[in-house]
Amino acid sequence: MNWFDRTLGAIAPGVGLRRVRQRQALEVLARAYEGAKTGRRTEGWITPGTGANSEIGPALARLRARSRDLVRNNPYAAKAVQALVSNMVGTGLMPRARAGEAELARQADRLWARFASECDADGLTDFAGLQALIVRSLVESGEVLVRLRPRRVEDGLAVPLQLQVLEPDHLDTGRTEELPGGGYILQGVEFDPLGRRVAYWLYPRHPGEAGGLSGLGLPVARRVPADQVLHLFERLRPGQVRGVPWFAPVMLKLRDLDDYDEAELVRKKIEACFAAFVTGAEDEETLGRAQLDAAGRRVESFEPGMIEYLEPGKDVKFASPAASGGYAEYMRMQLHAVAAGVGLTYELLTGDLSQVNYSSIRAGLIEFRRRMEALQWQLLVPGLCQPVWRRFVLAAQAAGALPDGAEIAAEWTAPRFEAVDPLKDIQADVQAVRAGVMTLKEAIARQGYEPAQVLREIAETNAELDALGLILDSDPRRSTKTGQDSGREVAPASSDEDRNDTE
């Protein structure tokens, strides 16, 4: 307490006490938030309080171009894209129809199989391939657009609907304006007065193709209703309209790693250029057989086993380049930071398994797979899979391929992750099913298979074995997991003729 506090305390004790308490609270707050202090340690740290779109808008085009350049030319960036695509999509997320009638669900599944094989508007791949392309653009460019293209019935498609994948360059980023009635356009995305997306302003062709193809001028953006466009990006802040490339936190680090690696290579080349240094008079003979090049310079040649006698006063010194240590350790630490920045493990980014064991790599993969599952079920399924399924059902009903008005939902299954130790993982699933904490269908779905199809195949296989009179020790109906006879009688499968006679 200073003299003023003591004087105030003597005159008005209550006021003085509150003053002292408030000062102490400010001191505690200042100690708790050291990051808010200004001084030498925070000098040059510029932290504007701008919104997400104000930050992304001016930087997006350059971020996207640099990200693509890294993927083209940097091996670690290319591997990061491949690892994220293969783990997030793999062989593709697949739906299973759910309806009130089992036959209707099977009909929808069969129709989806045909639709998935011909849904690409470019005619180059199927729905699983489109998912991989979408995720690749999502990682590399930060966002991706999918146009839902209705087709005519006479086009000969099972379902008159196709998907067209577009890079985010098709969005007219420079179109930002207020609209009559309270609506507005922000970076090519049109909103109504309530902030709902109502349209996208898209170029009919990639604006980057105007200079590369002769005869093509600059395209003009056209308004496309929002119900015909799927806009996928990872939202990092509330109110964010556009996506950011996933390499944004590590762009400079990857660039510096390229420069550092190039500097090491140049240094090694320079060291290798100096083999020996000869000192002496210029008119005296030197080592080996001297020759002159086109510029008149002396070129010495050495041969294996050569013995050369030097003239008096001649001296030869051979270069011995000093080895530069720490290269591998520096690269390893920097690549750890790059892997963390793009959401991968170091081992998946580099393929280096020299410093892991079973427990450590399993712990790392569990955390990584948890992130992949979050992206699958929070981004891909609600942003791509479910909207495509709804439009598929509506288009099929409009074409008469499915009953009109029927409620047909879909349950999506992501591809399974490869087990680090398959035996232990299967045993864990078996114990979970036997304990009742997981159903058999759920265990089958976790392996990436269709439960209903697997169960039908098991029933068909059992019926064939019973019809042929074959008994296998792998049949759980006849033997326990230890191979002992279960003592249960298995009724022989009835043939189609027996069932017809009964009827």
FENQUIUR-V86901 format. One record per pair of residues at least 24 apart in sequence whose C-alpha atoms are under 10 Angstrom apart, sorted by the first residue. I is the first residue (numbers start at 0). J is the second residue. Records with the same first field share a line. If there is no record, write none. Layout:
# FENQUIUR-V86901
I: J  J
This chain:
# FENQUIUR-V86901
50: 236  237  238  239
51: 234  235  236  237  238  239  240  241
52: 185  186  236  238  239  240  241  242
53: 239
54: 239
55: 186  239  240  241  242  243
56: 172  173  185  186  240  241  242  243
57: 172  173
58: 243
59: 140  141  172  241  242  243  244  247
60: 140  167  168  172  243
62: 139  140  141  243  244  245  246  247  250
63: 139  140  141  142  167  168  242  243  244  245  246  247
64: 139  140  244
65: 139  140  244  246  247  250  251  254
66: 138  139  140  141  243  244  245  246  247  249  250
67: 136  138  139  140  244  246
68: 139
69: 139  246  250  253  254  257
70: 139  246
72: 257
73: 253  254  256  257
74: 253  257  348  349
75: 253  334  337  338  348  349
76: 139  246  249  250  253  337  338  341  348
77: 139  348
78: 347  348  349  350
79: 138  139  246  337  338  341  342  343  344  347  348  349
80: 134  135  136  137  138  139  245  246  341  348
81: 131  134  135  138  347  348
82: 343  344  347  348
83: 131  134  135  138  341  342  343  347  348  371
84: 130  131  132  133  134  135  136  137  138  371
85: 131  134  135  414
86: 367  368  371  372  375  413  414  415  416  417
87: 130  131  134  368  370  371  372  373  374  375  379  413  414  416
88: 127  128  129  130  131  132  133  134  135  371  375  379  413  414  415
89: 127  128  130  131  413  414  415  416
90: 126  127  128  130  131  413  414  415  447
91: 125  126  127  128  129  130  131  412  413  414  447
92: 126  127  130  375  379  380  384  411  412  413  414  415  447
93: 126  127  384  409  410  411  412  413  414  447  448  449
94: 384  385  388  408  409  410  411  412  413  449
95: 408  409  410  411  412  449  450  451
96: 388  407  408  409  410  411
97: 406  407  408  409  410
98: 405  406  407  408  409
99: 405  406  407  408
100: 405  407
103: 401  402  405  406  407
104: 406  407  408  409
106: 400  401
107: 391  392  395  400  401  402  407  408  409
108: 409
110: 157  158  391  392  395  400  401
111: 157  158  388  391  392  395
112: 157
113: 156  157  158
114: 156  157  158  159  160  161  391  395
115: 157  158  161  391
116: 157
117: 156  157  158  160  161  162
118: 147  148  156  157  158  159  160  161  162  163  391
119: 148  160  161  162  163  164
120: 146  147  148  150  160  161  162  163  164
121: 161  162  163  164
122: 161  162  163
125: 162
126: 161  162  384
129: 162  163  164
130: 164  379  383  384
132: 164  165
133: 164  165  166  231  379  383
134: 231  232  379
136: 164  165  166  167  231  232  244
137: 166  167  231  232  233  242  243  244  245
138: 232  233  242  243  244  245  246  341
139: 243  244  245  246  247
140: 166  167  168  232  242  243  244  245  246  247
141: 166  167  231  232  233  241  242  243  244  245  246  247
142: 166  167  168  230  231  232  233  234  241  242  243  244  245
143: 167  168  169  170  229  230  231  232  241  242
144: 168  169  170  199  201  228  229  230  231  232
145: 227  228  229  230  231  383  387
146: 223  225  226  227  228  229  230
147: 226  227  228  229  386  387  390  391
148: 227  228
149: 227  390  394
150: 394
151: 398
152: 397  398
157: 394  395  398  400
158: 391  392  393  394  395  396  397  398  399  400  401
159: 391  394  395  397  398
160: 387  390  391  393  394  395
161: 387  391
162: 227  228  229  387
163: 228
164: 228  229
165: 201  204  205  228  230
166: 205
167: 201  205  230  231  241  242
168: 201  202  204  205  206  207
169: 199  200  201  202  203  204  205  206  207  218  220
170: 199  200  201  202  203  205  206  220  221
171: 199  200  201  202  206  219  220  221
172: 200  201  241
174: 200  220
185: 240  241
186: 240  241
187: 220  222  240  241
188: 222  223  225  240  241
189: 222  223  224  225
190: 225
194: 238
195: 225
196: 224  225  226  240
197: 222  223  224  225  226
198: 222  223  224  225  226  227  228
199: 223  224  225  226  227  228  229  230
200: 224  225
226: 386  390
227: 390
228: 386
229: 382  383  386  387
230: 382  383
231: 378  379  381  382  383
232: 378  379  382
233: 374  377  378  379
234: 378
244: 341
245: 340  341  342
246: 337  340  341  342
247: 340  341
248: 336  337  339  340  341
249: 333  334  336  337  338  339  340  341
250: 337  340
252: 333  334  336  337
253: 333  334  336  337
255: 333
256: 329  330  333  334
259: 326  330
260: 326  330
263: 323  326
266: 320  323
267: 320  322  323
269: 320
270: 318  319  320  321  322
271: 318  319  320
272: 318
273: 317  318  319  320
274: 316  317  318  319  320
275: 315  316  317  318  319
276: 314  315  316  317  318
277: 313  314  315  316  317
278: 312  313  314  315  316
279: 310  311  312  313  314  315
280: 312  313
283: 309  310  311  312  313
284: 309  310  313
285: 309  310  313  314  315
286: 310  313  314  315
342: 366  367  370  371
343: 367  368  370  371
357: 419  420
358: 419
360: 419
361: 418  419  420
364: 416  419
368: 416
372: 413
375: 412  413
376: 411  412  413
380: 410  411  412  413
384: 409  411
385: 409  410  411
411: 444
412: 444  445  446  447  448  449
413: 444  445  446  447  448
414: 444  445  446  447  448
415: 443  444  445  446  447  448
416: 445  446  447
417: 446
418: 446
459: 492
461: 491  492
462: 491  492  493  494
463: 491  492
464: 491  492
465: 489  490  491  492  493
466: 491  492  493  494
467: 491
